[in-house]
Amino acid sequence: MQVTVSHDHGAPPGWDTPRWTEPSAGGALVAPPYLLTTAIFDGSDPLGPSATGVHTHTDALLVWPHLGSMTLHTRNAVRHLVPGQGIWLPPGTPHASRPEAGSVSCFTYVAPEGIPPGWSSPRSLKVGRALQEMLLHLDATPMPDDLRLRTQRVIIDMLEENPRSVIEVPVPEDWRIRALAHDVMRDPESDLSLEQWAARHALSVRTVTRAFGRDVGMSFTRWRSLVRMSMATTMLARGHQVNLVAHRCGYATTSAFSAAFRRVTGVSPTEYLREQTAPTPVDR
């Protein structure tokens, strides 16, 4: 029988400015001879005893939402995930996550012997309807060990990269600029200029500009576009109209938003939804 853990990846207040210097270390969660196990978090106890903020695991981890959306933090990036999307984290990767209210978030741990060759860095994966249902079926259904192991091997073979699926928003290393960046991410609709954001944080424009160029490899303006498009993909997946998404992401017109969305993702908002969004799973 599969070993299933009840592990809450929700983080306590202050999750959006996590401490990366000494992440809490977790041991292996997949018991031999199994290759993987899935923990399901429905948000019923967001501040439970396992809400430890930034932490690591001995196993690899596939993070994926089944219903609703969630935000995943790694040391230098933030990603918003919706159903159909997943992020692979190699063993020992510090991370923290926050599911949205009412969501169902899943964390599939993969034992070292089950890790595909060369998967030694975080990557975006497709977690389509079939794969979701197989993982949930394994979690809920008793079965002989040999059948469970065969199914787990099939699931691992089904893991498929999807580089364009999730927009990765890099975060500056400098803690002062990181605080500014998190404020912008909390308010992507804001039309404050770089000068105004810098003044709010008692920083010079030159300091902010240099930090973004050094740590992020892009200008503040381009980086803020990524922030807005990351929010946009989440809103579109929730079924919001394009004109509302454009407004909430700080664009005066739908055409300007669509042009910006295409620059970042390579497709229009409508094409993105058609290619990337999985069907809404049936309520369980």
C-alpha positions as CSV (number, residue, x, y, z in Angstrom):
1,M,0.0,0.0,0.0
2,Q,1.2,3.5,-0.8
3,V,2.5,5.6,2.0
4,T,0.6,8.9,2.0
5,V,1.7,11.8,4.2
6,S,-0.4,14.6,5.5
7,H,2.0,17.4,5.0
8,D,0.9,21.1,4.8
9,H,3.0,23.3,2.5
10,G,1.1,26.4,3.6
11,A,3.4,29.0,5.1
12,P,2.7,31.2,8.2
13,P,2.4,34.9,8.1
14,G,5.5,36.5,6.5
15,W,5.7,33.7,3.9
16,D,6.3,36.3,1.1
17,T,9.6,37.4,2.7
18,P,10.9,33.9,3.5
19,R,14.2,33.2,5.3
20,W,16.5,31.4,2.9
21,T,19.6,31.3,4.9
22,E,18.7,28.3,7.1
23,P,15.8,26.4,5.6
24,S,14.2,23.7,7.6
25,A,15.4,20.2,6.4
26,G,13.0,17.4,5.9
27,G,13.8,13.7,5.6
28,A,12.7,11.2,3.0
29,L,8.9,10.8,2.7
30,V,8.8,7.9,0.2
31,A,9.2,4.6,2.0
32,P,10.9,1.7,0.1
33,P,10.1,0.0,-2.2
34,Y,7.8,2.7,-3.5
35,L,8.9,5.4,-6.0
36,L,6.5,8.2,-5.1
37,T,3.8,9.4,-2.8
38,T,1.4,12.3,-2.9
39,A,0.3,14.6,-0.1
40,I,-3.0,16.5,-0.6
41,F,-3.6,19.8,1.1
42,D,-7.1,21.3,1.0
43,G,-6.4,24.5,3.0
44,S,-8.4,23.4,6.0
45,D,-5.5,24.0,8.4
46,P,-3.2,26.7,6.8
47,L,-1.4,27.3,10.0
48,G,-1.0,23.8,11.2
49,P,2.2,22.3,12.8
50,S,3.7,21.5,9.4
51,A,3.6,25.1,8.2
52,T,7.3,25.7,8.6
53,G,7.9,28.2,5.8
54,V,11.0,27.6,3.8
55,H,12.1,24.0,3.9
56,T,13.8,21.2,1.9
57,H,13.2,17.5,1.3
58,T,15.5,14.5,0.7
59,D,13.1,13.4,-2.1
60,A,12.4,15.3,-5.3
61,L,9.1,17.1,-5.4
62,L,6.4,17.8,-8.0
63,V,4.2,20.7,-6.9
64,W,0.8,20.9,-8.6
65,P,-2.7,22.4,-7.9
66,H,-5.7,20.2,-8.5
67,L,-8.3,22.9,-7.8
68,G,-7.7,26.6,-7.6
69,S,-4.2,28.1,-7.7
70,M,-1.1,28.3,-5.6
71,T,2.1,30.4,-5.4
72,L,5.5,28.7,-5.2
73,H,8.6,30.4,-3.9
74,T,12.1,29.1,-4.6
75,R,15.2,31.1,-3.6
76,N,15.4,33.3,-6.6
77,A,12.0,33.0,-8.3
78,V,8.2,33.1,-7.7
79,R,5.7,31.1,-9.8
80,H,1.9,31.1,-9.8
81,L,0.4,27.7,-10.7
82,V,-3.0,26.7,-12.0
83,P,-4.5,23.2,-12.7
84,G,-2.5,21.6,-15.5
85,Q,0.8,23.1,-14.4
86,G,3.4,21.8,-12.1
87,I,7.0,22.6,-11.0
88,W,9.6,19.9,-10.5
89,L,12.1,20.6,-7.6
90,P,15.2,18.4,-7.2
91,P,16.1,17.0,-3.8
92,G,17.3,19.6,-1.3
93,T,15.7,22.6,-3.1
94,P,14.6,25.2,-0.6
95,H,11.0,26.3,-1.2
96,A,7.8,27.6,0.3
97,S,4.3,27.7,-1.1
98,R,0.9,29.3,-0.5
99,P,-2.4,27.8,-1.8
100,E,-5.2,30.2,-2.4
101,A,-8.3,29.9,-0.2
102,G,-10.5,27.0,-1.2
103,S,-7.9,25.4,-3.4
104,V,-6.7,21.8,-3.4
105,S,-2.9,21.6,-3.7
106,C,-0.9,18.4,-4.2
107,F,2.8,17.6,-3.5
108,T,4.1,14.5,-5.1
109,Y,7.4,13.3,-3.6
110,V,9.7,11.2,-5.8
111,A,12.4,8.9,-4.3
112,P,15.9,9.4,-5.7
113,E,15.8,6.1,-7.6
114,G,12.7,7.4,-9.5
115,I,14.1,10.7,-10.7
116,P,14.4,10.9,-14.5
117,P,18.1,11.2,-15.7
118,G,19.4,14.8,-15.8
119,W,16.5,16.3,-13.8
120,S,18.8,18.2,-11.5
121,S,17.3,21.6,-11.7
122,P,13.7,23.1,-11.3
123,R,11.6,22.8,-14.4
124,S,8.0,23.4,-15.5
125,L,5.9,20.3,-16.2
126,K,2.6,19.5,-17.7
127,V,0.3,17.8,-15.1
128,G,-2.8,17.1,-17.2
129,R,-6.1,15.6,-16.2
130,A,-5.0,12.0,-16.8
131,L,-1.8,12.3,-14.7
132,Q,-3.7,14.1,-11.9
133,E,-6.4,11.3,-11.8
134,M,-3.7,8.6,-11.7
135,L,-1.9,10.3,-8.8
136,L,-5.1,10.8,-6.9
137,H,-6.2,7.2,-7.6
138,L,-2.9,5.9,-6.2
139,D,-3.4,8.0,-3.1
140,A,-6.9,6.8,-2.4
141,T,-6.9,3.2,-3.6
142,P,-5.3,0.1,-1.9
143,M,-3.6,-2.3,-4.4
144,P,-0.9,-4.9,-4.5
145,D,2.7,-3.7,-4.3
146,D,3.7,-4.9,-7.8
147,L,0.7,-3.1,-9.4
148,R,1.4,0.0,-7.4
149,L,5.1,0.0,-8.5
150,R,4.2,-0.5,-12.1
151,T,1.7,2.4,-12.0
152,Q,4.3,4.6,-10.4
153,R,6.8,3.8,-13.1
154,V,4.2,4.7,-15.7
155,I,3.5,8.0,-14.0
156,I,7.2,8.9,-13.9
157,D,7.4,8.1,-17.6
158,M,4.5,10.4,-18.3
159,L,6.1,13.4,-16.7
160,E,6.6,15.9,-19.6
161,E,8.4,19.2,-19.7
162,N,6.4,22.3,-20.7
163,P,8.9,25.3,-20.6
164,R,6.3,27.9,-21.6
165,S,3.6,26.7,-19.2
166,V,4.6,28.6,-16.1
167,I,5.9,32.2,-16.0
168,E,8.9,32.4,-13.7
169,V,9.3,35.7,-12.0
170,P,13.0,36.1,-10.8
171,V,13.6,37.9,-7.5
172,P,16.6,40.0,-6.7
173,E,19.2,38.8,-4.2
174,D,19.6,42.1,-2.3
175,W,17.1,42.0,0.6
176,R,16.2,45.7,0.2
177,I,15.4,45.2,-3.5
178,R,13.6,42.0,-2.7
179,A,11.3,43.8,-0.4
180,L,10.5,46.3,-3.1
181,A,9.9,43.5,-5.6
182,H,7.4,41.7,-3.2
183,D,5.5,45.0,-2.9
184,V,5.2,45.2,-6.7
185,M,4.1,41.6,-6.9
186,R,1.4,42.3,-4.3
187,D,0.0,45.2,-6.4
188,P,0.7,44.5,-10.1
189,E,-2.2,46.9,-11.0
190,S,-0.2,49.9,-9.6
191,D,1.0,52.4,-12.1
192,L,3.7,53.8,-9.8
193,S,6.9,54.6,-11.7
194,L,10.4,53.1,-10.8
195,E,11.2,56.4,-9.2
196,Q,8.1,56.3,-7.0
197,W,8.7,52.7,-6.0
198,A,12.4,53.5,-5.2
199,A,11.3,56.5,-3.1
200,R,8.8,54.3,-1.1
201,H,11.7,52.1,-0.1
202,A,14.2,54.9,0.5
203,L,16.3,53.7,-2.3
204,S,17.9,55.5,-5.2
205,V,16.8,54.7,-8.8
206,R,20.4,53.8,-9.6
207,T,20.5,51.2,-6.8
208,V,17.3,49.6,-7.9
209,T,18.3,49.6,-11.6
210,R,21.7,48.1,-10.9
211,A,20.3,45.4,-8.7
212,F,17.7,44.3,-11.3
213,G,20.4,44.2,-14.0
214,R,22.8,42.3,-11.8
215,D,20.5,39.8,-10.0
216,V,17.6,39.5,-12.5
217,G,19.2,40.2,-15.8
218,M,16.5,42.6,-17.0
219,S,15.2,46.1,-16.5
220,F,12.6,46.9,-13.8
221,T,10.0,47.6,-16.6
222,R,10.5,44.3,-18.3
223,W,10.5,42.5,-14.9
224,R,7.2,44.2,-13.9
225,S,5.7,42.9,-17.2
226,L,6.6,39.4,-16.1
227,V,4.8,40.0,-12.8
228,R,1.7,41.2,-14.5
229,M,1.7,38.4,-17.1
230,S,2.1,35.8,-14.3
231,M,-1.0,37.2,-12.6
232,A,-2.8,37.4,-15.9
233,T,-2.3,33.6,-16.6
234,T,-3.8,32.8,-13.3
235,M,-6.8,35.1,-13.8
236,L,-7.4,33.8,-17.3
237,A,-7.3,30.2,-16.1
238,R,-10.0,31.1,-13.5
239,G,-12.3,32.2,-16.4
240,H,-12.0,36.0,-16.1
241,Q,-12.7,38.0,-19.2
242,V,-9.6,39.4,-21.0
243,N,-10.7,43.0,-20.6
244,L,-11.0,42.6,-16.8
245,V,-7.6,40.8,-16.7
246,A,-6.1,43.7,-18.6
247,H,-7.4,46.2,-16.2
248,R,-6.4,44.3,-13.1
249,C,-2.9,43.9,-14.5
250,G,-2.4,47.6,-15.0
251,Y,-3.2,48.1,-18.7
252,A,-5.4,50.9,-20.0
253,T,-6.6,48.9,-23.0
254,T,-7.2,45.3,-23.9
255,S,-5.1,45.6,-27.1
256,A,-2.1,46.9,-25.1
257,F,-2.5,44.0,-22.7
258,S,-2.8,41.5,-25.5
259,A,0.4,42.8,-27.1
260,A,2.3,42.7,-23.9
261,F,1.0,39.2,-23.2
262,R,2.2,38.0,-26.6
263,R,5.7,39.6,-26.1
264,V,6.1,37.6,-22.8
265,T,4.4,34.3,-23.7
266,G,4.7,34.2,-27.5
267,V,0.9,33.7,-27.9
268,S,-2.3,35.7,-27.4
269,P,-4.3,35.3,-24.2
270,T,-6.9,33.2,-26.1
271,E,-4.2,31.0,-27.6
272,Y,-2.5,30.6,-24.2
273,L,-5.7,29.3,-22.7
274,R,-6.3,26.9,-25.5
275,E,-2.8,25.5,-25.3
276,Q,-2.1,25.5,-21.5
277,T,-5.2,25.3,-19.4
278,A,-6.3,21.8,-18.4
279,P,-10.1,21.1,-18.1
280,T,-11.5,21.8,-14.6
281,P,-11.4,18.5,-12.7
282,V,-14.7,17.0,-11.5
283,D,-15.4,17.7,-7.8
284,R,-14.4,14.8,-5.7
